[in-house]
Amino acid sequence: MQILLLGPTAVGKTALSIELAQALDAEIISTDSRQCYKYMNIGTATPTEEEQGGIPHYNLSIIDPATKDSVVNFYERTMEWKHYICSRAKNVLYVGGSTLHVQSVIQPLDDVPEANEENIAELEKRIETDGIEKLYQKLQQVDPDYAQKMDGMNTQRIVRALDVWMQTDRPFSSFHSNDNTISVPEDMIVFGLFRDRQNLYDRINRRVEQMFEEGFIDEVRTILDMGYTLEDPGLNTVGYKEAIAFLDDKISRERMIKDMKTQTRRYAKRQLSWFRRWDFIKWIDLDQLNQSEAHNYIQKQLAAKANKD
């Protein structure tokens, strides 16, 4: 069986997923678009070895921050992991909240064209001369749906989306099957976690503060000392962008923390807006149910599905 546990950042997916995996004899595939990068554990809230509780995890800390990743690459390696897990009679538990990654495991992506190196080179040159803001404005014109759902001005995703548009004259988002007609595989059940908005925002703020207590700035310094920069795909994300600006004396510590909290809250809002359109999600209010009660609810739903099947 395939179980998908989704929800916005900081809602409480990790702890519940470990408990579920232990009870269901499942192995976990992360559908997070940033936890796949090496060295970025604190800033992406990658589960520690202790937090993983002995459960095999996939798609964590496997890609060099300088390497471009994509939803297509994620899907291809995920299908290999899925087959490996199922071949050993284990259940698959997908956990995360990166919207396109989540959608790809529910309904495979359409046949997106491979990257065109000439287009990529042209777009990267335009970034050098005009800045990423100009390309983002172009993306807003040709594919407003995808631009609205991105995690800020993500250079890698902007370039990829414009490359596909240049090749096909179609919006990149059109290659991701219609969100409103997406269908779930027969052997999959999808659970969504949510909380009252203010409670979720409070958790996000606490998480950001905890990141600094755990040594986030030292983590960023170490990554920069290794030769990586903000131009590398892995670092072009919320948290690292603000921390690098702080270390470059471009913003204050207070501004860095404030911006990280604000951008993360906005990202969580976009995640929920995306997921709320899917009527097949079995939603769980973690303000009303504690972790044990949420676990029991999921077990009952799985049992009911097994009996129905």
C-alpha positions as CSV (number, residue, x, y, z in Angstrom):
1,M,0.0,0.0,0.0
2,Q,1.0,3.6,-0.6
3,I,0.3,6.2,2.1
4,L,0.8,9.9,1.5
5,L,1.1,12.2,4.5
6,L,1.1,15.8,3.3
7,G,0.7,19.2,4.9
8,P,2.4,22.7,5.3
9,T,5.8,23.2,6.7
10,A,6.0,22.9,10.5
11,V,2.6,21.3,10.9
12,G,4.0,18.2,12.6
13,K,4.5,15.6,9.8
14,T,7.8,14.2,10.9
15,A,7.0,12.8,14.3
16,L,3.7,11.3,13.1
17,S,5.3,9.8,10.0
18,I,7.9,7.9,12.1
19,E,5.2,6.5,14.4
20,L,3.1,5.4,11.4
21,A,6.1,3.8,9.6
22,Q,6.9,1.7,12.6
23,A,3.3,0.5,12.9
24,L,2.7,-0.1,9.2
25,D,6.1,-1.7,8.3
26,A,6.6,1.1,5.9
27,E,9.7,3.0,4.6
28,I,9.6,6.8,4.0
29,I,10.2,8.7,0.8
30,S,10.5,12.4,1.4
31,T,8.6,14.6,-1.0
32,D,10.5,17.7,0.2
33,S,12.3,19.6,-2.6
34,R,15.1,20.8,-0.3
35,Q,15.8,18.0,2.1
36,C,17.3,16.1,-0.8
37,Y,20.4,18.5,-0.7
38,K,23.5,17.6,1.3
39,Y,24.8,19.7,4.2
40,M,21.5,21.7,4.6
41,N,20.0,19.7,7.5
42,I,19.1,22.5,10.0
43,G,17.7,24.9,7.5
44,T,15.5,22.3,5.8
45,A,14.4,20.6,9.0
46,T,15.8,17.3,7.7
47,P,15.0,14.5,10.3
48,T,18.1,13.6,12.3
49,E,19.2,10.0,12.5
50,E,17.8,9.9,16.0
51,E,14.4,11.3,14.8
52,Q,14.3,8.8,11.9
53,G,13.9,6.1,14.6
54,G,15.6,3.4,12.5
55,I,13.1,3.8,9.7
56,P,14.8,3.8,6.2
57,H,14.4,7.2,4.6
58,Y,14.8,8.1,1.0
59,N,15.5,11.4,-0.8
60,L,17.4,12.9,2.2
61,S,20.8,14.6,1.8
62,I,21.7,12.9,-1.5
63,I,22.3,15.8,-4.0
64,D,25.1,18.3,-4.1
65,P,23.9,21.9,-3.5
66,A,25.5,22.9,-6.8
67,T,23.4,20.4,-8.8
68,K,20.1,21.3,-10.3
69,D,17.3,19.0,-9.3
70,S,13.8,18.9,-10.9
71,V,10.4,17.3,-10.3
72,V,11.1,15.0,-13.2
73,N,14.4,13.8,-11.6
74,F,12.6,13.4,-8.3
75,Y,9.8,11.4,-9.9
76,E,12.2,9.1,-11.7
77,R,14.3,8.2,-8.6
78,T,11.1,7.9,-6.4
79,M,9.7,5.3,-8.7
80,E,12.9,3.3,-8.4
81,W,12.7,3.6,-4.6
82,K,9.0,2.7,-4.6
83,H,9.7,-0.5,-6.6
84,Y,12.5,-1.4,-4.3
85,I,10.4,-1.0,-1.2
86,C,7.5,-2.9,-2.6
87,S,9.7,-5.7,-3.8
88,R,10.5,-6.4,-0.1
89,A,6.8,-6.5,0.8
90,K,7.0,-3.1,2.7
91,N,4.5,-0.3,2.5
92,V,5.5,3.1,1.0
93,L,4.9,6.2,3.1
94,Y,5.4,9.5,1.3
95,V,5.9,12.5,3.6
96,G,6.3,16.1,2.7
97,G,4.7,19.3,1.4
98,S,6.5,20.4,-1.8
99,T,3.5,20.7,-4.0
100,L,4.7,19.5,-7.4
101,H,6.7,16.7,-5.8
102,V,3.6,15.6,-3.9
103,Q,1.5,15.8,-7.0
104,S,4.0,13.8,-9.1
105,V,3.6,10.7,-6.8
106,I,-0.2,10.9,-7.0
107,Q,-0.4,11.4,-10.7
108,P,2.7,11.2,-12.9
109,L,3.9,14.3,-14.8
110,D,3.1,14.6,-18.4
111,D,5.9,14.2,-20.9
112,V,7.9,17.3,-20.1
113,P,10.7,18.1,-22.6
114,E,14.3,17.7,-21.6
115,A,16.2,20.9,-20.8
116,N,17.5,22.8,-23.9
117,E,21.0,23.9,-23.1
118,E,20.9,26.9,-25.5
119,N,17.8,28.2,-23.8
120,I,19.3,27.7,-20.4
121,A,22.5,29.5,-21.4
122,E,20.5,32.4,-22.8
123,L,18.3,32.7,-19.7
124,E,21.3,32.5,-17.4
125,K,23.0,35.3,-19.4
126,R,19.9,37.4,-19.0
127,I,20.0,36.9,-15.2
128,E,23.5,38.2,-15.2
129,T,22.6,41.3,-17.2
130,D,19.1,42.1,-16.1
131,G,18.6,40.2,-12.8
132,I,16.3,37.4,-11.8
133,E,13.4,39.8,-11.2
134,K,13.0,40.4,-15.0
135,L,12.7,36.7,-15.7
136,Y,10.3,36.3,-12.8
137,Q,8.1,39.1,-14.4
138,K,8.2,37.2,-17.7
139,L,7.2,34.0,-16.0
140,Q,4.3,35.8,-14.4
141,Q,3.2,36.8,-17.9
142,V,3.5,33.4,-19.6
143,D,2.7,31.1,-16.6
144,P,1.1,33.1,-13.8
145,D,-0.2,29.8,-12.1
146,Y,3.2,28.4,-11.7
147,A,4.8,31.7,-10.7
148,Q,2.2,32.1,-7.9
149,K,2.9,28.6,-6.5
150,M,6.7,28.8,-6.4
151,D,8.7,29.2,-3.2
152,G,9.6,32.8,-3.9
153,M,11.8,33.8,-6.9
154,N,13.5,30.4,-7.2
155,T,16.1,30.8,-10.0
156,Q,16.3,27.2,-10.9
157,R,12.5,26.8,-11.3
158,I,12.1,30.1,-13.2
159,V,14.7,29.1,-15.7
160,R,13.3,25.6,-16.1
161,A,9.7,26.9,-16.6
162,L,10.8,29.5,-19.1
163,D,12.9,26.9,-20.9
164,V,9.9,24.7,-21.4
165,W,7.7,27.6,-22.5
166,M,10.4,28.6,-25.0
167,Q,10.5,25.0,-26.4
168,T,6.8,24.3,-26.5
169,D,4.9,27.7,-26.3
170,R,3.0,26.0,-23.5
171,P,3.0,27.1,-19.8
172,F,5.2,24.8,-17.7
173,S,2.2,24.3,-15.3
174,S,0.2,22.8,-18.2
175,F,2.5,19.8,-18.1
176,H,1.3,19.1,-14.6
177,S,-2.1,17.4,-15.0
178,N,-5.1,19.5,-14.1
179,D,-5.2,19.8,-10.3
180,N,-9.0,19.6,-10.2
181,T,-9.2,16.3,-12.0
182,I,-6.2,14.5,-10.5
183,S,-7.0,11.0,-9.5
184,V,-5.4,8.9,-6.8
185,P,-4.0,5.4,-7.5
186,E,-6.2,2.6,-6.2
187,D,-3.5,1.4,-3.8
188,M,-2.9,4.9,-2.3
189,I,-4.6,6.8,0.5
190,V,-3.8,10.5,1.2
191,F,-3.9,12.2,4.6
192,G,-3.4,15.9,5.1
193,L,-2.4,17.6,8.3
194,F,-3.5,21.1,9.3
195,R,-3.8,23.5,12.2
196,D,-5.5,26.7,13.0
197,R,-3.6,29.4,10.9
198,Q,-2.3,31.3,13.9
199,N,-1.2,28.1,15.7
200,L,0.6,27.1,12.5
201,Y,2.3,30.5,12.2
202,D,3.3,30.3,15.9
203,R,4.9,26.9,15.2
204,I,6.7,28.3,12.2
205,N,8.1,31.2,14.2
206,R,9.3,28.8,16.9
207,R,10.9,26.5,14.3
208,V,12.9,29.4,12.9
209,E,14.1,30.4,16.4
210,Q,15.0,26.8,17.1
211,M,17.0,26.6,13.9
212,F,19.3,29.3,15.3
213,E,19.5,27.6,18.6
214,E,20.7,24.4,16.8
215,G,23.4,26.3,14.9
216,F,21.9,27.4,11.6
217,I,24.3,30.2,11.1
218,D,27.2,27.9,11.6
219,E,25.7,25.5,9.1
220,V,25.5,28.3,6.5
221,R,29.0,29.4,7.2
222,T,30.3,25.9,6.8
223,I,28.5,25.5,3.4
224,L,29.9,28.8,2.2
225,D,33.4,27.8,3.3
226,M,33.0,24.7,1.2
227,G,32.8,27.0,-1.8
228,Y,29.0,27.1,-2.4
229,T,27.2,30.3,-3.1
230,L,23.7,31.7,-3.4
231,E,24.0,31.0,-7.1
232,D,23.9,27.3,-6.4
233,P,20.4,25.7,-6.7
234,G,20.3,24.2,-3.3
235,L,21.0,27.5,-1.5
236,N,18.5,29.5,-3.4
237,T,15.7,28.9,-0.9
238,V,14.0,30.5,2.1
239,G,16.3,30.7,5.1
240,Y,19.6,30.4,3.3
241,K,19.0,33.4,1.2
242,E,18.4,35.5,4.3
243,A,21.3,34.0,6.2
244,I,23.7,34.7,3.4
245,A,22.5,38.3,3.2
246,F,23.1,38.6,6.9
247,L,26.6,37.1,6.7
248,D,27.4,39.5,3.8
249,D,26.3,42.4,6.1
250,K,23.4,43.3,3.9
251,I,20.8,42.9,6.5
252,S,20.6,42.8,10.3
253,R,20.2,39.7,12.4
254,E,16.7,40.9,13.4
255,R,15.7,41.5,9.8
256,M,17.1,38.1,8.8
257,I,14.9,36.3,11.4
258,K,11.9,38.4,10.6
259,D,12.2,37.8,6.9
260,M,12.7,34.0,7.4
261,K,9.5,33.8,9.5
262,T,7.5,35.9,7.0
263,Q,8.6,34.0,3.9
264,T,8.0,30.6,5.6
265,R,4.5,31.6,6.6
266,R,3.8,32.7,3.1
267,Y,5.1,29.5,1.8
268,A,2.8,27.5,4.2
269,K,-0.2,29.5,3.0
270,R,0.6,28.6,-0.6
271,Q,1.0,25.0,0.3
272,L,-2.4,24.8,1.9
273,S,-4.1,26.7,-1.0
274,W,-2.7,24.1,-3.4
275,F,-3.7,21.1,-1.3
276,R,-7.2,22.4,-0.4
277,R,-8.3,21.9,-4.0
278,W,-8.0,18.1,-3.8
279,D,-11.2,16.6,-2.5
280,F,-9.6,13.2,-1.9
281,I,-7.5,14.2,1.0
282,K,-8.6,13.0,4.4
283,W,-7.8,16.0,6.6
284,I,-6.7,15.7,10.2
285,D,-6.9,18.7,12.5
286,L,-3.9,18.5,14.8
287,D,-5.4,21.2,17.1
288,Q,-8.2,18.7,17.8
289,L,-6.4,15.4,17.7
290,N,-3.0,14.7,19.4
291,Q,-0.5,12.5,17.7
292,S,-1.7,9.3,19.1
293,E,-5.3,10.1,18.2
294,A,-4.2,11.1,14.7
295,H,-2.4,7.8,14.4
296,N,-5.4,5.8,15.4
297,Y,-7.6,7.7,13.0
298,I,-5.2,6.9,10.1
299,Q,-5.1,3.2,11.2
300,K,-8.9,3.0,11.1
301,Q,-9.0,4.6,7.6
302,L,-6.4,2.2,6.3
303,A,-8.3,-0.7,7.8
304,A,-11.6,0.5,6.2
305,K,-9.9,0.8,2.8
306,A,-8.4,-2.7,3.1
307,N,-11.8,-4.2,3.9
308,K,-13.4,-2.3,1.1
309,D,-10.7,-3.4,-1.4
